[in-house]
Amino acid sequence: IELVKNEHYWKEGRPYLDGITYRVIPDSASRRVALEQGTVLQAWLQDIEPVDVARVAKLPTINQTHKGYEYWSTMQWIELNGGRKPFSDKRFRQALMYGINRQFIADKIMFGSGTVATGPIHHNTRFYDANVKKYPYDPKQAIALLDEMGLKPDAKGVRATIGLIPLPYGEMPRRTAEYIKQNLAKIGVAVTIESTDVGGWTSRVGNWDFDMGANGVFQYGDPAIGVSRTYLGSNIKKGLMFSNTSQYNNPKVDELFNAAATAATDEERQKLYSEAQRILVEDVPVLWLADTNYSTLLNKRVHDAVTTALGVVDTQSDTWLSKE
């Protein structure tokens, strides 16, 4: 994809660059090599697999920055089909949260590009509140909840069998799905991984044809824009991806989100969003895995590519290249 300089750009003297070429490189190893060799000068989000980021960042030709993601504040989570049993039972959803070692995912699969999530709002987003119910890795507590539900293990130790559609972007989501499968097997929940391409993933999750579906969602700087859409009962819309595909419906949460979106002061909004977070974390409509802490890797010839909370997705009108 080749972009050329607009000679009539509204900001006088900008952009500095004559053009930008975006290379589409499907293979993760080839993307890494292109950055290492300098044939590509910039990589962001998950262009470089998390397992390789630390090593690439140490190269003498590379600068790393974690800035430029504040607006996006992506969260990694597992959507649950609340319209199906046993997901319609809150105890089952809570058991899944206790049954997944999310700290291991953040540390050993995301390699520091994720922080264990506490609930529906990313810790970098306005009105985040950490004062909510906690779900440490606790298989015994998970099993107790499943016992309470009456989900007893069969002769093979299986209490329930469910499907999981991984996020179809790169290697890290696949590894996460495989690890979740291992975790949940220990509490008697057998997971079948149902891999698909991006089109299949959006079609199945959007049309509620799933048990569990991995997702990564932007928050867009404010809960009224990027958070409430996932939980509002009015946004349960079959066939529409990135809506309330878990079909969670709680009138109290709707009331809180709607009031917070129009409240006059930040103090009022914080109170409303804090209450919404506490209710949602108790109800567990989705499994919040990690708040992402992505980085952008730039060749040292690149300057001023990240100047706002939009990062390299901004205009790059101020970006310039040095000769060496």
C-alpha positions, -999 to +999 in steps of 0.1 A: +000+000+000+017+032-012+007+066+001+022+098-014+025+133+000-004+156-004+010+189-017-021+207-006-021+194+030-037+219+054-007+222+077+019+243+060+052+226+055+038+192+063+040+163+059+078+160+059+078+125+042+074+122+004+055+090+010+048+059+031+048+023+019+030-003+040+041-039+033+017-067+040+038-096+053+016-126+065+045-146+080+056-135+115+092-145+111+094-126+078+080-095+095+107-097+122+135-102+097+122-072+077+124-050+107+158-064+118+173-058+083+158-023+079+137-031+049+108-021+072+112+008+095+082+006+118+061-022+135+033-017+159+006-036+179+012-074+172+032-070+140+061-086+159+051-116+180+054-109+218+079-137+222+103-117+199+097-082+210+123-080+238+151-093+216+142-071+187+140-040+210+176-045+221+190-042+185+212-012+181+191+000+152+158-001+170+139+023+194+110+010+214+081+030+228+050+021+247+034+055+240+007+059+214-018+033+227-035+053+253-065+060+231-069+024+219-062+006+252-070-028+238-083-056+261-079-093+254-109-113+266-130-144+260-166-137+250-192-162+265-224-171+248-248-162+276-277-175+255-265-211+260-262-234+290-241-236+311-229-201+303-262-187+314-253-196+350-232-169+367-215-196+388-201-213+356-187-180+343-171-173+377-156-208+377-140-202+343-124-170+357-110-188+387-099-217+365-076-197+341-041-186+352-043-152+337-010-141+353+008-169+334-008-157+301+003-121+308+039-131+317+047-162+297+025-159+266+021-122+261+057-117+275+049-084+292+027-070+265-003-076+288-013-069+324-039-091+341-073-073+337-094-065+367-126-059+348-143-042+318-122-010+318-085-009+308-063+005+335-052+032+310-087+044+304-106+071+322-128+060+351-110+028+357-116+014+392-095-015+406-118-018+437-137-048+424-140-085+431-108-104+424-104-137+405-070-152+414-061-185+398-079-209+422-089-243+406-104-254+440-128-225+441-137-232+404-145-268+412-166-258+442-187-236+420-192-263+395-201-288+423-226-262+435-242-261+401-245-299+400-220-303+372-204-336+384-175-352+366-182-382+344-160-413+343-133-393+325-135-364+349-154-342+324-181-319+338-188-299+306-175-298+270-174-264+253-159-248+222-134-220+219-127-199+188-093-183+191-086-148+179-074-153+143-044-129+145-009-143+149+006-169+171+000-155+205-038-159+205-034-196+194-010-202+223-034-185+247-063-208+235-042-239+240-031-228+275-067-221+284-077-255+272-050-270+295-062-249+325-098-257+322-092-294+318-079-294+354-114-283+366-132-308+344-142-285+316-131-300+282-124-273+256-125-279+218-104-253+199-123-243+168-099-224+146-112-203+117-101-173+096-111-137+103-143-139+082-154-171+099-146-157+134-166-125+129-195-144+113-198-170+140-193-147+170-215-120+155-243-145+148-240-161+183-228-194+168-202-200+195-196-211+231-165-190+237-149-166+213-116-148+219-116-111+212-095-079+214-114-047+216-104-010+216-117+013+243-114+046+224-104+068+254-138+068+272-161+040+285-191+057+268-175+050+234-155+017+237-168-001+268-206+003+272-212-012+237-202-046+249-226-048+278-257-026+270-289-046+266-299-023+238-268-034+219-277-070+217-278-072+179-275-106+162-253-104+131-233-074+143-197-081+155-183-059+183-217-054+199-231-072+229-225-106+214-225-123+248-262-112+251-256-099+286-287-080+299-288-062+332-311-031+334-291-017+363-259-018+343-277-001+314-290+026+337-255+032+351-238+034+316-265+056+302-263+080+332-225+081+331-224+090+294-243+122+301-233+131+337-221+167+341-189+161+361-161+136+362-169+129+398-204+119+390-192+098+361-166+080+382-192+070+408-215+056+381-187+038+362-173+024+395-206+008+404-210-006+369-176-022+371-184-038+404-216-053+391-200-065+358-171-082+376-195-100+398-216-111+368-187-120+345-204-116+311-169-121+295-136-135+308-113-105+310-078-118+304-054-089+300-051-052+294-026-049+266+007-029+269+018-030+233+049-012+220+059+003+187+093-006+173+110+020+152+142+021+132+164+048+147+162+067+115+125+074+122+117+105+143+084+119+158+063+090+145+045+088+179+033+122+191-003+116+203-024+089+220-032+075+185+004+065+179+015+056+144-022+055+133-022+093+135-014+114+104+024+110+108+026+145+093+054+153+117+074+121+110+108+125+095+138+103+086+174+109+093+200+096+069+217+073+094 
